[in-house]
């Protein structure tokens, strides 16, 4: 894609301003007020007639914000340039921490740099999730044997396998799209350690959609590959 990502800015659950497309390998997202600055998404220039006092206070602390750097088609690193930490929702960091995707919030302190998105890993997760959905559908269509899946010769009562199938059956396209993006809240955190349970309850945050990952998701959804998998890949 010509643009490797697009960035949307939110205040609580309200999108503010236009989506910002990024083609350069590095982009700064900060509290500046110059909307024409190259390679910068200046959140300070965005107006919101319904802005709350909490969002206004939070915006004053964004400062130098963050920098996103991309390598290859979609491996992304985040550097916190603000004096305040940022809080990140990242499937890559979830996996590195041994957590279920979407289950954790990752705090990145000032001047720290962390990898926050891995395209290859994302593609693997998309294919794996799609595979489980295909298997679940196949089992529903092939229920003559109550203990074994004829395609894979695998014990269907395996707790781990059954759990993955059950999880996959409840995953929609929106959840798969979440694997292709990351979200960053400035200043304020959310999750188990905070009163805010969702990033949509934070005063200032951005969503970063990785365009190549979304392309791969489209390929996976339109080109099912059930027969290319074996039980050894589960």
C-alpha positions in Angstrom: 0.0 0.0 0.0 1.1 3.6 -0.6 0.4 4.4 3.0 1.6 1.8 5.5 -0.9 2.9 8.2 -3.8 5.2 9.0 -4.3 6.9 12.3 -7.5 8.0 13.9 -7.8 10.2 17.0 -10.5 9.8 19.6 -11.6 11.5 22.8 -13.4 8.9 24.8 -15.6 7.1 22.2 -15.8 10.0 19.8 -13.6 10.3 16.7 -12.1 13.7 16.3 -10.8 15.1 13.0 -9.9 13.3 9.8 -8.0 10.0 9.5 -4.3 10.7 9.1 -2.6 8.6 6.4 1.1 7.8 6.8 3.5 7.0 3.9 6.9 8.0 5.5 8.7 5.3 7.5 8.5 7.5 10.7 5.7 9.6 12.0 5.3 11.8 15.1 2.0 12.0 16.9 2.2 14.9 19.3 0.3 17.8 21.0 1.5 20.3 18.4 -0.7 22.8 16.6 0.8 22.9 13.1 -1.5 20.7 10.8 0.8 21.2 7.8 4.0 19.9 9.5 5.4 17.0 7.4 5.6 13.6 9.1 3.6 14.8 12.1 0.0 14.3 13.2 -0.5 17.3 15.4 -3.4 16.5 17.8 -3.3 20.0 19.3 -4.7 21.4 16.1 -7.9 19.3 16.2 -11.0 20.9 17.5 -14.0 19.3 19.2 -17.1 21.3 20.2 -18.0 18.6 22.7 -14.6 18.4 24.3 -14.7 17.6 28.0 -12.5 19.2 30.6 -10.9 15.9 31.2 -9.8 15.6 27.6 -8.6 19.2 27.6 -6.4 18.6 30.7 -5.1 15.4 29.2 -4.2 17.0 25.8 -2.0 19.5 27.6 0.2 16.7 28.8 0.7 14.9 25.4 3.7 17.1 24.7 6.1 15.5 22.2 3.9 12.4 22.2 5.2 9.3 20.4 7.1 8.3 17.3 6.1 5.3 15.2 8.8 3.7 13.0 8.0 1.0 10.4 10.5 -1.5 9.0 9.7 -3.7 6.0 6.0 -3.9 5.2 4.6 -3.6 8.7 6.9 -4.2 11.7 6.3 -1.3 14.0 8.3 0.3 16.9 6.9 2.9 19.2 9.0 5.5 21.1 7.5 7.5 23.9 8.8 11.1 23.6 6.3 12.5 26.1 7.2 13.2 29.7 4.1 11.0 30.6 3.8 7.3 29.9 1.5 6.0 27.2 -0.6 2.9 27.4 -0.7 0.5 24.5 -3.1 -2.2 23.2 -0.9 -4.5 21.1 -1.5 -8.2 20.1 2.2 -8.5 19.5 3.0 -7.4 23.1 0.2 -9.6 24.4 1.8 -12.6 22.8 5.3 -11.7 24.0 3.9 -11.5 27.5 2.1 -14.8 27.1 -1.4 -13.2 27.3 -4.5 -13.7 25.2 -4.8 -11.0 22.4 -6.6 -8.0 23.8 -6.2 -9.2 27.4 -3.5 -6.8 28.5 -2.6 -3.1 28.6 1.1 -2.3 28.1 2.7 0.8 29.8 5.5 2.5 27.9 7.5 5.0 29.8 9.2 8.2 28.6 12.1 7.7 26.2 11.5 3.9 25.9 11.2 2.2 22.6 9.3 -1.1 22.1 8.3 -3.2 19.1 4.5 -3.1 19.1 3.5 -4.9 15.9 5.0 -7.8 13.9 3.5 -8.4 10.5 4.6 -12.1 10.2 3.1 -12.9 13.6 -0.1 -11.1 12.7 -0.4 -13.1 9.5 0.2 -16.3 11.4 -2.5 -15.4 14.0 -5.0 -14.5 11.2 -4.4 -17.8 9.4 -4.6 -19.8 12.6 -7.8 -18.2 13.8 -9.3 -18.6 10.3 -8.3 -22.3 10.3 -10.0 -22.9 13.6 -13.2 -21.4 12.3 -13.0 -23.6 9.2 -12.4 -26.7 11.3 -15.4 -25.8 13.6 -17.6 -25.4 10.6 -16.3 -28.7 9.1 -17.1 -30.5 12.4 -20.6 -29.1 12.5 -21.1 -30.4 8.9 -19.5 -33.8 9.7 -21.0 -34.9 12.9 -21.3 -38.7 12.2 -18.3 -39.4 14.5 -18.6 -37.9 17.9 -15.1 -38.3 19.1 -12.8 -37.8 16.1 -12.4 -35.2 13.3 -12.0 -37.2 10.0 -9.9 -34.5 8.4 -7.2 -34.4 11.0 -7.5 -37.7 13.0 -7.5 -35.6 16.1 -9.3 -36.3 19.3 -12.1 -33.7 19.3 -12.4 -34.0 23.1 -8.9 -32.6 23.6 -9.5 -29.8 26.1 -7.0 -27.4 24.4 -8.3 -28.1 20.9 -12.0 -27.8 22.0 -11.2 -24.5 23.7 -9.6 -23.1 20.6 -12.5 -24.1 18.5 -14.9 -22.6 20.9 -13.0 -19.4 21.0 -12.7 -19.2 17.2 -16.4 -19.8 16.8 -17.1 -16.6 18.7 -14.6 -14.4 16.8 -16.0 -12.1 14.2 -14.3 -10.0 11.5 -14.1 -7.0 13.9 -12.0 -9.0 16.3 -9.8 -10.2 13.4 -9.4 -6.5 12.4 -8.2 -5.7 15.9 -5.2 -8.0 15.3 -4.3 -5.7 12.4 -4.1 -2.6 14.5 -2.9 -1.1 17.8 -4.2 1.5 20.1 -2.4 4.1 22.2 -3.8 6.1 25.1 -2.0 9.3 26.1 -1.4 9.9 29.9 -4.3 7.8 31.1 -4.4 4.0 31.5 -7.3 1.5 31.5 -7.8 -2.1 32.4 -7.7 -4.1 35.6 -5.6 -1.6 37.5 -7.8 1.4 36.6 -11.4 2.5 37.0 -11.5 2.7 33.2 -12.2 -0.7 31.7 -11.9 0.1 28.1 -9.7 2.4 26.0 -12.9 4.1 24.9 -13.2 5.5 28.4 -9.8 7.3 28.2 -9.8 11.0 27.3 -7.2 11.0 24.5 -6.2 8.0 22.4 -5.4 6.9 18.8 -6.0 3.8 16.7 -3.3 2.8 14.2 -4.4 0.5 11.5 -1.7 -1.4 9.6 -2.7 -1.4 6.0 -0.6 -4.4 4.9 -2.0 -6.5 7.7 -5.6 -5.5 6.6 -4.7 -6.7 3.1 -3.5 -10.0 4.5 -6.7 -10.3 6.5 -8.7 -9.8 3.3 -6.6 -12.5 1.5 -7.1 -15.0 4.4 -10.9 -14.4 4.5 -11.3 -14.8 0.7 -8.9 -17.7 0.2 -9.6 -20.3 2.9 -6.7 -22.8 3.3 -8.1 -25.6 5.4 -6.4 -28.3 3.4 -3.0 -26.7 3.8 -3.0 -27.2 7.5 -2.3 -30.3 9.5 -2.8 -31.2 13.2 0.9 -30.6 13.8 0.3 -26.9 13.3 -2.4 -26.6 16.0 
